């Protein structure tokens, strides 16, 4: 539902108790994943976004927002009347 511009890969297989995709026991299975995605028509650009581009784009946006808010005084999360 999210689409190729909104997904990314993680390398943490903790907590899935062996229910990961066949042949994917860790990041060493990524070549199999990318080969399958290419077979299914994913472009190099699509796979680059999946491999880290989407995360870098989000982090750039977060960083820009943090910079834009850095001059503001901190809000008081307790005193609702101060808002």
C-alpha positions in Angstrom: 0.0 0.0 0.0 2.8 2.4 0.8 4.6 2.0 -2.5 8.2 2.0 -3.6 8.9 5.6 -2.5 7.9 4.8 1.1 9.6 1.5 2.1 13.0 0.5 3.3 15.0 -2.5 4.4 16.0 -3.3 7.9 18.7 -5.8 9.0 17.2 -6.8 12.3 15.7 -10.2 12.3 15.1 -10.4 16.1 11.7 -11.4 17.2 10.4 -13.1 14.0 11.3 -16.6 15.2 12.3 -18.0 11.8 9.2 -16.6 9.9 11.3 -14.5 7.5 11.2 -15.1 3.8 12.8 -18.4 2.6 16.5 -17.9 2.1 16.5 -14.6 4.1 18.2 -15.4 7.4 19.9 -11.9 7.5 21.3 -9.2 5.3 23.4 -11.8 3.5 20.1 -12.7 1.7 19.7 -9.2 0.2 21.2 -10.3 -3.2 18.4 -12.8 -3.5 15.9 -10.2 -2.7 17.2 -7.7 -5.1 17.5 -10.3 -7.9 13.8 -11.2 -7.3 12.7 -7.6 -7.3 14.7 -7.0 -10.6 12.9 -10.0 -12.1 9.6 -8.5 -11.1 10.4 -5.3 -12.9 11.9 -3.0 -10.2 14.2 -0.5 -11.7 17.7 0.3 -10.4 16.3 3.6 -9.1 13.4 1.7 -7.2 15.9 -0.6 -5.6 18.2 2.3 -4.6 15.3 3.9 -2.8 14.5 0.7 -1.1 18.2 0.1 -0.1 18.5 3.4 1.7 17.4 6.3 -0.5 14.0 6.6 1.1 15.5 6.6 4.6 18.0 9.2 3.7 15.3 11.4 2.1 13.2 11.2 5.4 16.3 11.9 7.5 17.1 15.0 5.4 13.6 16.2 5.9 13.7 15.6 9.6 17.0 17.4 9.8 15.7 20.4 7.9 12.7 20.6 10.2 14.9 20.4 13.3 17.1 23.2 12.0 14.0 25.4 11.3 12.7 24.9 14.8 16.1 25.2 16.6 15.7 28.9 17.4 12.3 28.4 19.1 12.3 28.0 22.9 11.3 24.6 24.2 7.6 24.1 24.9 6.3 23.1 28.3 4.8 19.7 27.8 3.2 19.8 31.3 1.6 23.3 31.4 -1.2 23.1 28.9 -2.2 26.8 29.7 1.2 28.0 28.4 0.2 27.0 24.8 
